[in-house]
């Protein structure tokens, strides 16, 4: 039986900049990413989860976060799937503040250091910048970070995946 883990990932945009964080520890240490994490039992839904995670990691308060995409990481050798709900945030309040987990920085959209991001981000990150809503399944058959298969669906109504 395949185990399914669910999480959120948010990218906050302002003007022509995106807020990115660098993980301070764990297997993601040094990786540049958006903000999010596991959906906890205390979260009512994915929207509450992403609000909590963004606040914990950036000190920003968001309301009505728009769902932008769904990523399905299918790890066949582990019999595990990770479903990650992607959000593109443009409305927020507060001042950014570094957390114990991540440093935070505004980066010009045209100058994102992609070599510091996860390898799999190259398959889908541009769709966020292009405002293309998507469901993407990345299939991994081995332990390395190279994707063996990629299945992309572009959609108008992303909420159908909830």
N, C-alpha and C positions, 0 to 999 in steps of 0.2 A: 504494500500500500504506500502511496506517495504522500509525504507529509507536506502540508502547505503552510507557509509562514507569510503573514501580511504586514506591510509597512507603508510608510509615506515618505515622499521626498519633495521638497518645495524649493523653487528658485524664486527669489525676490528681485524684482526689477524696478529701477528708478531712472528716468531719463534714458541714457544709452549705456547704463551700467547694470551689472548683475551682482548680487551679494553672494559671495562664496565663502566657504569655511574650509579650514585645514584641520583634519583630525589630529589630535594630540597623542592618541594611544590606540592599541589594539591592531587588528590586521589591516585597518584602514589608515594607520598612522602616516602622516605626510600627504595623504590623498586630498585633492581639492574637490569639493562636492557642494551640493545644496544642503538643505537642512531637513532632517526627518529621522525616522526610526520605526521601531516596532509599534504596532497598534496594541495598546495595553487593555486589559480587561476592564479597567475603569473608564476607558474612552467609550462614549456612546456610539460613535461612528468614525469614519475616516476623517471627516471634517474636524471633529473635536480633537482627534489625534494629531493632525497636522498643525492645528492652532497651538496645542500644547508643546509639540516638538519645536516649532519655530520660536516660540517664546523662551523655552528653556535654553535654546542654543544661540539666540541672537538678541533677546530682550525686546523683540518687536511683537506688537499685537496685531493680528490680522483678523478680519471678519469676512465671512462669505468667501472662503478660498475657492477659486475656480479649478475644477478638475481638468487637467490638460491631456493626460495620457495614462496608460496602464502598461507596466513592464512585467513580463512573466519570465523569470529566470528558471529554466528547467534544467536541473542537475540530475541527469539520468543515472549517473554512477552512484549518487547518494540517495536516489529515490526521494528527491526533495524538490519542491517548487517554492520560489519566493515571488509573491505578487506585490508589486510596488505601485502605489497610486501617486502619479506625478501632478504637481500643482504649479501653476505659473501665477505668482502673486505680484500685483501692482498696487494694491491698496493696503497700507499698513500705518501704524502709529508707533512712536517711540524712537529712541536712539539706540543704535546697535551697541552691543556690549559683548565682549569675549566671554565665553563660558569655560567651565573646567574641561569640557569635552573638545571644544573647537575654538580656533581663532577665527575672526571674521574680517572680511575686507571687500570693499567695492572694487569691481574690475570692469574696465571698459569692455563692452561686448566684442569689439574687434580685436582685443588683446588678451583674450582668455588663454592662459597657459595650459593648453589641452594635454601636454605631456605629463602634467601632474594629476590629471583626472584618471578615473578607472578606465582600463582598456575598453570595456564594453560601452562606455559613453560615446565613443566614436560612431556607433551604429544608430544612435537616436538623438543625441543632444541638439543637433541642428534643427530638428523638427520643432523643438520648443522655441528656438529663435525665430523660425519661420511661421509660427502660429499654426502649425499643422497638428491636429489632434490625432491620437494614434493608440493602437494596441499593438504591442510588439512582444513576440516570444523569442527569447534567446535560448538556444539549446546547447548545453555543454555536456559532452560525452566523457570528458577526462578532467583531471584535477587542475589543469592550467586555466588561464583566464581567456583563452581563445575560444570564440564562439564557433560551434560546428554547424549550426543551422540558424537561420533568421527568418522569422515570419512576420510580415508587417501588414497591418490593416489601418488605413486612414479612415476616419469617421467624422461625421458632422455632429452626432449626438454621443458624446463620450459617456454620458450618464447611463447608457445602456449596459455598461460593464460593471455596474454596482450590484 
